[in-house]
Amino acid sequence: MAPLTIHTLPEGLRRPVLITAFSGWNDAAEAATTAARYLATSFQAEKFAEIDPEEFYHFGLSRPYVRYKSGSETEREIVWPATEFSLARAGLSRDLIVAVATEPHLKWRTYCANVLELARRCEATLVLTLGALLAEVPHTRPVRISGSASDPELAAQLGVRPSRYEGPTGIVGVLNTACREQGLAMASVWANVPHYVSGIENPKAALALVQRTLALLNLQADLGDLEEASRQYDQNLAEIVAQNAKIKAYVAKLESRDAEEQPAEPAQGSDLPPASELVAEIEQFLRQQQQRPE
């Protein structure tokens, strides 16, 4: 059985864009998958295709989970880590196909071939991959976006600076290369996430990815929830950092760099306390906030 299943091939697709995001190595602070899910929810995307996980996942590393079936208190079902494709059409000038998945463990070239088969059958005009990387950037500055595109005009539209990174890559990098080799227009947009808060979900980075995607596609969406989460994120970090002299000094050092002129590189190590230390402080802070009387 072929891994790719298209339950119903939509008719009359209008210049569809395939947007993908993968949890794991390509998804620092869950910014990329949060952004993709937000886009799918905002435009009421509905599932129409999937890639079966059997060939591509080690289930001991990415375990399925069990849940009760909808409307039943006795019958359970297994939910596998499949790649699901959802289509958004209503109220849009062009169609969006959104795929969110866990980075596969096996057969990456075969996996990417299935993604591109879906793109071809839907006559996608662009494959847009979202990612997030850990970098030595301060949380107090606007989120820096880097990326690449298959042609200079598309890169200019995205407003991304080409990355000079060389080293290990993830499924996003492999998928981007597969698109280039197959002559399919592609673009990749990455949010730079402060490495010293890597263990905390980063709605500010997710918001930056959503905004850049909407600008590219000339679309609008209600970003109120994500904007409020970003404000709360900044406020919580400001209070916590103010209470830790070493972290405060490190953030000030990052701020002093000419951050907008120098491309961020993935963090290789620093003189900051371990990320777990700050994560523990944030969790303690949030617990205290929840315990405050109204």
Disulfide bonds with the S-S distance in Angstrom:
none
